[in-house]
Amino acid sequence: MFFFDSYALFEAVIGNESYQKYFNGKVICTILNLFELHQALLREFNKKTADYWINNFDYVLLDITEKNIIEASDFRYKNRDKKLSSIDCIGYIVAKNNNLKFLTGDEGFKNIENVEFVK
């Protein structure tokens, strides 16, 4: 199973063929990824489209714990040369701690353990 980062969510919504095989059934992410997805859809389309996708995905939202925050902060610091976003680092750690592969197209995560990198 896969944890969808915001990039993967957006690519699935816009119909990127590379993401379609991952986009079946429930989407697993955190509430922070929904925020970023909504922002991207507002920027690229409009409020109606953004609201539609937030309200009509079949999500499994994983909780973010204090432990996740500390691990994500450490991970981001150790990988500071890659300029990873805070939300992506939190998602990566949440995915890892829930035995999920982190699905992303973010170049910064290429060749990192437990990542399914798709463009």
Secondary structure, DSSP 8 states (H G I E B T S, - for coil): -EEE-HHHHHHHHTT-HHHHTT-SS-EEE-HHHHHHHHHHHHHHS-HHHHHHHHHHS-EEE----HHHHHHHHHHHHHTGGG---HHHHHHHHHHHHTT-EEEE--GGGTT-TTEEE--
